[in-house]
Amino acid sequence: MLRRDLMKTAGFVSAASAGAAMPLSALAQRNYQEGQDYVALDKRVPSDAAAGRVEVIEFFWYSCPHCNAFEPRLEQWISKLPKDVVLRRVPVAFRDDFVPQQRLYYTLEALGKVDELHKKVFHAIHVEKKALNTQASIGEWMAGQGVGRAKFDEIYSSFAVQTKATRATKLQNDYRVGGVPAMGIAGRFYTDGSLAQTMERALQITDWLVSEVKKGR
């Protein structure tokens, strides 16, 4: 995962997920320990999920190489979620220069184009090496995806998108997100690649915590 405390003002240092070399079978055999594999939040975070449904949040950053690598596995996991579990993506902003990509995600959401363009944003940044870190660069890229520049600028700069970006930052702080990618569960629990040792195991822990929530924990 990309740890928050390793990000510098003028850039970031990319670190591999701790424990990535440990065999998954060995990891799966371990008991999940609060404070070691996941954190129980001191204060419950409000959820947007309807009554009877469990909300899971993926915290991410488009420019994070670990988030890019995790995306295909996350999509597989999402495809198998039961109907009473809702996955919500939340873009983080650990620094001010993250905000344009926060707004990019919520602009895609407002346009109804997350399913169409979310993966393409990762591809543009990590494969095509496009920066996509300013309104101008994002707007130019969006125009290439068939979204008119005027329409993009209107939504990107809207109060609704600004409000969602601000709320996303509050959520990351309420969950005490230590790096990305990371998972928040039911407004009550948090895990990430450092705690879980791999993001594959983080998904296993997430599944277990969801089941615990359903049991009334």
C-alpha positions as CSV (number, residue, x, y, z in Angstrom):
1,M,0.0,0.0,0.0
2,L,1.0,3.6,-0.3
3,R,1.4,4.8,3.2
4,R,0.3,8.3,4.2
5,D,3.3,9.0,6.4
6,L,5.7,8.2,3.6
7,M,4.2,10.9,1.3
8,K,6.4,14.0,1.1
9,T,5.2,17.6,0.3
10,A,7.0,17.6,-3.1
11,G,6.2,14.0,-4.0
12,F,5.9,10.5,-2.5
13,V,7.9,7.4,-1.8
14,S,6.3,4.2,-3.1
15,A,6.6,1.3,-0.7
16,A,5.6,-2.3,-1.4
17,S,2.9,-3.8,0.8
18,A,4.4,-5.4,4.0
19,G,4.3,-9.1,4.0
20,A,3.7,-9.4,0.3
21,A,6.1,-12.3,0.0
22,M,4.3,-14.4,2.7
23,P,2.3,-17.2,1.2
24,L,-1.4,-16.5,1.1
25,S,-2.3,-19.9,2.6
26,A,-0.2,-19.0,5.7
27,L,-1.8,-15.7,6.0
28,A,-5.3,-17.1,5.8
29,Q,-4.7,-19.5,8.6
30,R,-4.0,-16.7,11.1
31,N,-6.8,-15.5,13.4
32,Y,-7.9,-11.9,12.8
33,Q,-6.8,-9.8,15.8
34,E,-8.2,-6.4,16.6
35,G,-5.4,-3.8,16.7
36,Q,-3.2,-6.0,14.6
37,D,-5.1,-7.0,11.5
38,Y,-7.8,-4.4,11.7
39,V,-8.8,-1.4,13.8
40,A,-12.1,-0.9,15.6
41,L,-13.0,2.8,15.4
42,D,-13.4,4.7,18.7
43,K,-16.3,6.7,17.2
44,R,-18.8,5.3,14.7
45,V,-18.8,6.9,11.2
46,P,-22.2,7.6,9.7
47,S,-23.0,5.4,6.7
48,D,-24.9,6.2,3.5
49,A,-26.2,2.6,3.2
50,A,-29.9,1.9,3.5
51,A,-31.2,0.1,6.6
52,G,-30.3,-3.6,6.5
53,R,-27.3,-3.1,4.3
54,V,-23.6,-3.0,5.2
55,E,-21.5,-0.3,3.6
56,V,-17.9,-1.1,2.7
57,I,-15.6,1.8,1.6
58,E,-12.6,1.5,-0.6
59,F,-10.3,4.5,0.0
60,F,-8.1,5.1,-3.1
61,W,-6.0,7.6,-5.0
62,Y,-5.8,7.5,-8.8
63,S,-2.1,8.2,-8.9
64,C,-1.3,5.4,-6.4
65,P,0.4,2.4,-8.1
66,H,-0.9,0.0,-5.5
67,C,-4.5,1.2,-6.0
68,N,-4.0,0.7,-9.7
69,A,-2.7,-2.9,-9.1
70,F,-5.5,-3.6,-6.7
71,E,-8.4,-2.4,-8.9
72,P,-8.8,-5.7,-11.0
73,R,-8.9,-7.8,-7.8
74,L,-11.3,-5.4,-6.2
75,E,-13.6,-5.6,-9.2
76,Q,-13.7,-9.4,-8.9
77,W,-14.5,-9.1,-5.2
78,I,-17.3,-6.6,-5.9
79,S,-18.9,-8.9,-8.5
80,K,-19.4,-11.5,-5.8
81,L,-20.9,-9.2,-3.1
82,P,-24.2,-10.2,-1.6
83,K,-27.1,-7.8,-2.2
84,D,-27.0,-6.5,1.4
85,V,-23.4,-5.3,1.1
86,V,-22.7,-2.0,-0.7
87,L,-19.2,-1.0,-2.0
88,R,-18.5,2.8,-2.0
89,R,-15.4,4.3,-3.5
90,V,-13.9,7.3,-1.7
91,P,-10.9,9.2,-3.2
92,V,-8.5,10.5,-0.6
93,A,-6.8,13.8,-0.3
94,F,-3.8,13.5,1.9
95,R,-2.4,16.8,0.4
96,D,-4.0,19.7,-1.4
97,D,-2.6,18.4,-4.7
98,F,-4.8,15.3,-4.4
99,V,-8.0,17.4,-4.7
100,P,-8.2,17.6,-8.5
101,Q,-8.4,13.8,-8.7
102,Q,-11.0,13.7,-5.9
103,R,-13.0,16.1,-8.0
104,L,-12.4,14.0,-11.1
105,Y,-14.0,11.0,-9.5
106,Y,-17.1,12.9,-8.3
107,T,-17.3,14.5,-11.7
108,L,-17.4,11.1,-13.3
109,E,-20.1,10.1,-10.7
110,A,-22.2,13.2,-11.6
111,L,-21.9,12.4,-15.3
112,G,-22.9,8.7,-14.7
113,K,-19.5,7.7,-16.2
114,V,-17.8,5.9,-13.3
115,D,-18.4,2.4,-14.8
116,E,-17.1,3.6,-18.2
117,L,-14.1,5.8,-17.3
118,H,-12.9,4.8,-13.8
119,K,-10.5,2.1,-15.1
120,K,-9.5,4.3,-18.0
121,V,-8.3,7.0,-15.5
122,F,-6.0,4.5,-13.9
123,H,-4.8,3.4,-17.4
124,A,-4.2,6.9,-18.5
125,I,-2.0,7.7,-15.4
126,H,-0.1,4.4,-15.0
127,V,0.2,3.1,-18.5
128,E,0.0,6.2,-20.7
129,K,1.8,8.3,-18.1
130,K,-0.6,11.2,-18.2
131,A,-0.4,13.4,-15.1
132,L,-4.1,14.2,-14.8
133,N,-3.4,16.3,-11.7
134,T,-4.9,19.7,-12.6
135,Q,-8.3,20.8,-13.8
136,A,-6.8,21.7,-17.2
137,S,-5.1,18.4,-17.7
138,I,-8.1,16.4,-16.6
139,G,-10.4,18.5,-18.7
140,E,-8.3,17.9,-21.8
141,W,-8.3,14.1,-21.1
142,M,-12.1,14.1,-20.5
143,A,-12.6,15.9,-23.8
144,G,-10.8,13.0,-25.5
145,Q,-13.4,10.7,-23.8
146,G,-16.3,12.6,-25.4
147,V,-17.1,14.9,-22.5
148,G,-17.5,18.5,-23.6
149,R,-15.0,20.8,-21.9
150,A,-17.7,23.3,-20.9
151,K,-19.8,20.6,-19.4
152,F,-16.8,19.1,-17.6
153,D,-15.7,22.5,-16.1
154,E,-19.2,23.2,-15.0
155,I,-19.6,20.0,-13.0
156,Y,-16.0,19.8,-11.8
157,S,-16.3,23.3,-10.3
158,S,-19.8,22.8,-9.0
159,F,-20.8,23.2,-5.3
160,A,-22.0,19.6,-5.4
161,V,-18.7,18.1,-6.4
162,Q,-16.8,20.4,-4.0
163,T,-19.1,19.3,-1.2
164,K,-18.5,15.6,-2.0
165,A,-14.7,16.1,-2.1
166,T,-14.8,17.9,1.2
167,R,-16.9,15.1,2.7
168,A,-14.5,12.5,1.3
169,T,-11.6,14.1,3.1
170,K,-13.6,14.1,6.3
171,L,-14.4,10.4,5.9
172,Q,-10.7,9.5,5.4
173,N,-9.9,11.4,8.6
174,D,-12.8,9.9,10.5
175,Y,-11.6,6.4,9.5
176,R,-8.0,7.4,10.2
177,V,-6.8,6.2,6.9
178,G,-3.1,5.4,7.1
179,G,-2.5,4.8,3.4
180,V,-4.2,3.5,0.2
181,P,-5.7,1.3,-0.9
182,A,-7.7,0.8,2.3
183,M,-11.0,-0.6,3.4
184,G,-13.6,0.9,5.8
185,I,-16.3,-1.4,7.1
186,A,-19.8,-0.4,8.4
187,G,-18.5,2.8,9.8
188,R,-16.9,0.8,12.6
189,F,-13.8,-1.0,11.3
190,Y,-10.7,-0.2,9.2
191,T,-8.0,-2.3,7.5
192,D,-5.4,-1.8,4.9
193,G,-2.3,-3.5,3.3
194,S,0.0,-2.7,6.2
195,L,-2.4,-4.1,8.9
196,A,-3.5,-7.1,6.9
197,Q,-0.1,-7.7,5.3
198,T,-1.6,-7.9,1.8
199,M,-4.6,-6.4,0.2
200,E,-5.8,-9.9,-0.7
201,R,-5.9,-10.6,3.0
202,A,-7.5,-7.2,3.7
203,L,-10.4,-8.4,1.5
204,Q,-10.6,-11.6,3.6
205,I,-10.7,-9.6,6.8
206,T,-13.3,-7.3,5.3
207,D,-15.5,-10.3,4.4
208,W,-15.1,-11.6,8.0
209,L,-15.9,-8.2,9.5
210,V,-19.0,-7.8,7.3
211,S,-20.2,-11.2,8.6
212,E,-19.6,-10.2,12.1
213,V,-21.6,-7.0,11.6
214,K,-24.5,-9.1,10.2
215,K,-24.4,-11.2,13.3
216,G,-25.0,-8.1,15.4
217,R,-21.4,-7.5,16.6
